[in-house]
Amino acid sequence: MRQADILHLREIHVGSGLVACPEHVVILSQTCDLVLADRPNITVAQAVRLNANTAAEVLRGKRPRWVPVTGDVGGLFADLEVISSIPKTEALDLTVERSIPDERWAEQRKFAHRVGRRFSRLALPDEVVPWLKNLSDLVISKAGKATSPLGRAIEAISEIRVAADDWSRTGASMELFLILEAGELPIAPDDHDDWSLALPEEKPLRTIPGVSDRLFPVDKARPAEEERNALWWRFAELVQDIITPAGPMAGTAGVKGALASVVVSIADETEFTMAQYRRSDELDLSHLSSPLPLSN
């Protein structure tokens, strides 16, 4: 057995009740735990099929509750809200179906990452969440839309990470890192005199969509070298401008005073240091806490 395999089990215990699993269950336990003798149980999730709209959103990364097993709209998904543990001794007599072929290592890694995403995200202070609403709305609305220049710009951001000097205090200083895919951000030479990093004062370059249009033009070649570098840094500046309180609680004293400063930086993933990585956390914008007040 291996993580992501389908275990033919028609019902599981969740809490004190039984939950029917007409599509069987998906193994969540890591493969190494499955073979170790001192791990007596297997963690599984209910396997489900979703309607086409929900499935498409899951595949775009917008619904971390569900993890795709087969990678297509009509396929199976692991429901991470319906999880149970079963003894390995009971699993020995059950049929096991390999969902991700052995040779598809990248898909196995993606499944493991998506399971981990559900449980390992940073729990941001509630008062900080409204500061990220505008960015969250922007990213979620365009993520996965490769035909849009803004969608392509967002797709080029491999990860967003966030750090603060002290999340526990009022008036924290927050830093946001937009980490681009390898090679996307041309690195400035040591002799900066060789480059001009200034952009023309054009109205389209004062908006995130306008900068995205220049970064990913529809009918001509993409900018290179210093122009692309300057455009990405302008993109980061404009993102910084939208990191302001938004939503119904934006005007409350607690939210307004939660952050004293915000800095947005941009980096190529090959240049992002281990020190920066260790002091920051991945920001999962499709899975932020609910804005205050928390509902029942």
C-alpha positions in Angstrom: 0.0 0.0 0.0 1.0 3.6 -0.6 -0.3 7.1 0.1 -3.1 8.0 -2.3 -4.1 4.4 -2.9 -7.8 3.5 -2.9 -8.8 1.1 -0.1 -12.0 -0.7 -0.8 -13.9 0.1 2.4 -17.6 1.0 2.4 -17.8 2.8 5.7 -15.6 4.4 8.4 -16.0 5.6 11.9 -16.0 9.4 12.2 -16.5 10.4 15.8 -19.1 8.2 17.3 -20.9 7.5 14.1 -20.5 5.5 10.9 -20.1 7.4 7.5 -20.9 5.6 4.3 -18.2 5.6 1.7 -19.8 4.4 -1.6 -16.6 5.4 -3.5 -14.4 3.7 -0.9 -11.5 5.6 1.0 -8.2 7.2 0.1 -5.1 6.4 2.1 -3.6 9.6 3.7 -0.8 8.0 5.7 2.7 8.5 4.4 4.0 5.5 2.6 6.9 5.0 5.1 4.3 4.8 7.9 2.4 2.1 6.1 5.4 -0.3 6.2 6.7 0.4 9.7 5.8 -2.2 12.3 5.4 0.4 15.1 2.7 2.3 13.2 -0.4 0.2 13.9 -3.0 2.3 12.1 -3.7 3.7 8.7 -5.3 7.2 8.2 -7.9 7.3 5.5 -10.3 9.9 4.0 -13.6 9.4 2.3 -13.3 9.2 -1.5 -15.9 11.4 -3.3 -16.8 12.6 -6.7 -17.6 16.3 -7.0 -19.8 18.3 -9.3 -17.9 19.8 -12.3 -17.7 23.4 -11.0 -16.4 22.4 -7.5 -13.9 19.9 -9.0 -12.6 22.6 -11.4 -12.0 24.9 -8.4 -10.2 22.2 -6.5 -7.9 21.5 -9.4 -7.1 25.2 -9.5 -6.1 25.1 -5.8 -9.1 27.0 -4.4 -10.7 24.3 -2.2 -8.0 22.7 0.1 -10.7 20.6 1.8 -10.5 18.2 -1.2 -7.4 16.6 -2.7 -7.5 15.3 -6.3 -6.5 11.7 -6.6 -6.8 11.2 -10.3 -6.2 14.8 -11.5 -9.3 15.3 -13.7 -12.7 16.8 -13.2 -14.6 13.5 -13.2 -12.1 11.8 -10.9 -12.0 10.9 -7.3 -11.1 13.3 -4.5 -10.1 12.7 -0.9 -12.4 14.6 1.5 -10.2 15.9 4.3 -13.2 16.8 6.4 -14.1 13.0 6.7 -11.1 11.2 8.1 -10.7 8.1 10.2 -8.0 5.7 11.4 -8.3 2.0 10.9 -6.0 -0.8 12.2 -3.6 -2.3 9.7 -4.8 -5.7 10.6 -8.2 -4.9 9.2 -6.8 -3.5 6.0 -4.9 -6.7 5.2 -8.1 -8.3 3.9 -9.3 -5.4 1.8 -8.7 -4.7 -1.9 -6.2 -2.0 -2.7 -6.2 -0.1 -5.9 -3.2 1.9 -7.1 -4.5 5.4 -8.0 -1.2 7.1 -9.0 1.1 4.9 -11.1 4.5 4.2 -9.7 6.3 6.1 -12.5 4.3 9.3 -11.9 6.5 10.6 -9.1 5.6 14.3 -9.6 1.9 13.4 -9.1 2.7 11.5 -5.9 4.6 14.6 -4.6 1.7 16.9 -5.5 -0.8 14.7 -3.6 1.5 14.7 -0.5 1.9 18.4 -0.7 -1.8 19.0 -1.0 -2.6 16.8 2.0 0.1 18.7 4.1 -1.3 22.0 2.9 -4.6 21.4 4.7 -2.9 21.0 8.1 0.3 22.9 8.1 -0.7 26.5 7.1 0.2 29.4 9.3 -2.5 30.4 11.8 -2.3 34.2 11.3 -3.7 36.5 14.0 -7.4 37.2 13.3 -6.7 41.0 13.2 -4.1 40.5 10.4 -6.4 38.6 8.1 -8.4 41.6 6.8 -5.1 43.2 5.7 -4.7 40.3 3.2 -8.3 40.3 1.9 -7.5 42.4 -1.2 -4.5 40.2 -2.2 -6.5 37.0 -1.5 -9.4 38.2 -3.7 -6.9 39.1 -6.5 -5.1 35.8 -6.4 -8.2 33.6 -6.1 -10.0 35.4 -8.9 -7.2 34.9 -11.4 -5.3 31.8 -10.3 -5.4 29.2 -13.0 -6.6 31.5 -15.8 -3.7 31.2 -18.2 -5.4 33.2 -20.9 -5.3 36.4 -18.8 -2.0 38.3 -18.4 -2.8 38.8 -14.7 -3.5 35.1 -14.5 -0.2 34.3 -16.1 1.6 36.7 -13.7 0.0 34.9 -10.7 0.9 31.5 -12.1 4.5 32.7 -12.4 4.5 33.2 -8.6 5.5 29.8 -7.3 4.9 30.7 -3.6 4.0 33.5 -1.4 5.7 33.6 2.0 5.1 35.9 5.0 7.1 36.8 8.0 6.8 39.3 10.9 9.1 40.5 13.7 6.5 39.3 16.3 3.0 38.2 15.4 1.9 38.3 19.0 2.2 42.1 19.5 0.1 44.9 18.2 1.8 46.9 15.5 3.8 44.1 14.0 6.1 44.7 11.0 5.1 42.2 8.2 7.2 41.2 5.2 5.6 39.5 2.2 7.8 37.6 -0.3 6.5 36.9 -3.9 8.7 34.0 -5.0 8.9 33.6 -8.8 9.6 30.4 -10.7 13.2 29.8 -11.5 14.5 32.1 -14.3 11.4 34.4 -14.3 13.2 37.3 -12.6 16.3 38.5 -14.4 19.0 39.1 -11.8 20.6 42.5 -11.9 24.3 42.4 -12.5 26.8 43.5 -9.9 27.4 46.7 -11.9 24.0 48.3 -11.7 25.2 51.1 -14.1 24.6 48.6 -16.9 20.9 48.6 -16.2 18.2 51.2 -16.1 15.6 50.1 -13.6 13.3 53.1 -14.2 9.9 52.6 -15.9 8.1 55.3 -17.8 5.4 57.2 -15.9 2.5 55.7 -17.9 -0.9 55.3 -16.5 -1.2 51.5 -17.2 1.9 50.9 -15.1 0.2 52.3 -12.0 -2.1 49.2 -11.8 -1.4 45.5 -11.2 -3.4 44.5 -14.4 -1.5 47.1 -16.4 1.9 45.8 -15.3 0.7 42.2 -16.0 -0.2 43.2 -19.5 3.3 44.5 -20.0 4.9 41.4 -18.4 2.8 39.0 -20.5 1.8 40.8 -23.7 -0.7 38.9 -25.9 0.6 39.8 -29.3 4.3 40.4 -28.9 7.5 39.1 -27.2 7.9 39.3 -23.5 10.2 42.0 -22.1 13.6 40.8 -21.1 16.5 41.7 -18.8 16.2 45.0 -17.0 12.7 45.8 -18.2 11.2 42.6 -16.9 13.1 43.0 -13.6 11.8 46.5 -13.2 8.2 45.4 -14.1 8.3 42.7 -11.5 9.5 45.1 -8.8 6.7 47.5 -9.8 4.3 44.6 -9.5 5.6 44.0 -5.9 5.2 47.8 -5.1 1.6 47.7 -6.3 0.8 44.5 -4.3 2.2 46.4 -1.3 -0.2 49.2 -2.0 -3.2 46.8 -1.6 -2.1 45.3 1.7 -4.5 47.4 3.7 -7.5 46.5 5.9 -10.6 45.5 3.9 -13.9 43.9 4.7 -16.5 44.5 7.5 -13.9 44.7 10.3 -11.4 46.9 8.5 -12.3 50.0 10.5 -11.9 48.4 14.0 -9.1 49.6 16.2 -7.7 46.1 16.6 -7.4 45.5 12.8 -6.1 49.0 12.0 -3.4 48.7 14.7 -2.4 45.1 13.9 0.4 46.0 11.6 2.7 49.0 11.8 4.4 48.4 8.4 4.2 46.1 5.4 7.0 45.5 2.9 6.6 43.3 -0.2 9.7 41.9 -1.8 10.1 39.8 -4.9 12.7 37.0 -5.5 13.6 34.3 -8.0 13.2 30.9 -6.3 16.8 30.1 -7.0 17.9 33.3 -5.1 15.6 32.9 -2.1 17.9 32.0 0.8 17.5 29.2 3.3 17.6 31.9 6.1 14.6 33.7 4.5 12.8 30.5 4.1 13.2 29.4 7.7 12.0 32.7 9.2 8.9 32.8 6.9 5.8 30.7 6.4 3.9 29.9 3.3 0.8 32.1 2.8 -2.1 30.0 1.6 -4.4 32.7 0.2 -7.2 30.3 -0.7 -7.3 29.1 2.9 -7.1 32.1 5.2 -9.0 32.2 8.5 -12.5 33.6 8.2 -12.6 37.4 8.7 -13.8 38.6 12.1 -16.2 38.1 13.6 -15.9 34.3 13.5 -19.3 32.7 12.7 -20.8 29.7 14.4 
